[in-house]
Amino acid sequence: MKRLMQKYNNEDFWHKVDFGKPLNSFAQFYGLPFNKMLETKYYEFHLKIETPPDVELGSKSGDDFQKPTTKTLKDFLNG
C-alpha cells in the first residue's frame, strides 16, 4: 500500500475511486489489468477540461460570397 500511496498520493482519489467490483487485495494493482485500470482512473480523476470562451458575433462586414457557376461539358463544347 505504501508504494501505491507514493505513486498515487491523492487521498481524495482513493476515497472516490470505484473499480466496479470488490477487490481481494491491493496487490492486484501491481499486475495486469488492474495496474492499467488504476493509471487510467488516476488520470481521469485529475483531468481538467477547459471550457472554450464564448464567441460573440458582431455585425456583418463585406458582401456575401457569390460562387461562380461552373460550365458544363456541353456549354464548354458549344462555346
C-alpha positions in Angstrom: 0.0 0.0 0.0 2.9 2.4 0.7 4.2 2.1 -2.9 0.7 2.8 -4.3 0.3 5.8 -2.0 3.7 7.2 -3.1 2.8 6.8 -6.8 -0.8 7.9 -6.4 -0.6 10.2 -3.4 -4.0 11.9 -3.6 -6.0 10.6 -0.7 -9.2 12.1 -2.1 -8.7 9.8 -5.2 -8.6 6.7 -3.0 -11.9 7.7 -1.3 -13.8 8.4 -4.5 -12.4 5.8 -7.0 -14.7 2.9 -7.9 -13.4 -0.2 -9.8 -16.9 -1.7 -10.3 -16.2 -4.9 -8.4 -14.8 -5.6 -4.9 -11.0 -6.3 -4.8 -9.4 -9.0 -2.8 -6.2 -7.2 -2.1 -4.3 -4.0 -3.1 -1.6 -6.4 -4.5 -3.9 -6.8 -7.5 -2.9 -3.3 -8.6 0.6 -4.4 -9.4 -0.5 -6.9 -12.1 -2.4 -6.6 -15.4 -5.2 -5.4 -16.0 -5.6 -3.6 -12.7 -2.4 -1.5 -12.9 -3.5 -0.1 -16.3 -7.0 0.5 -14.9 -5.6 2.3 -11.8 -3.4 4.6 -14.1 -6.4 5.4 -16.2 -8.7 6.1 -13.3 -6.0 8.4 -11.7 -5.5 10.2 -15.0 -9.3 10.7 -15.4 -9.6 11.9 -11.8 -7.1 14.6 -12.4 -8.2 15.6 -15.9 -9.4 19.2 -16.1 -11.4 20.0 -19.2 -11.3 23.7 -20.0 -14.4 25.3 -21.5 -13.8 27.3 -24.6 -14.5 31.1 -24.3 -17.8 32.3 -25.7 -17.6 33.8 -29.1 -19.6 37.0 -29.6 -20.7 37.7 -33.1 -20.5 41.3 -34.3 -22.2 43.0 -37.2 -21.7 41.6 -40.7 -19.0 43.1 -42.8 -18.4 42.8 -46.5 -20.6 41.3 -49.3 -21.8 37.7 -49.5 -19.6 35.3 -51.5 -21.0 34.5 -54.8 -19.8 31.2 -56.1 -19.2 31.4 -59.8 -21.2 28.8 -61.8 -19.1 26.2 -63.5 -19.5 25.4 -67.1 -20.9 22.0 -68.0 -19.2 20.0 -70.7 -22.0 20.8 -73.1 -21.5 24.6 -72.5 -17.8 24.2 -73.0 -18.1 22.4 -76.3 -20.7 24.7 -77.7 -18.5 27.7 -77.0 
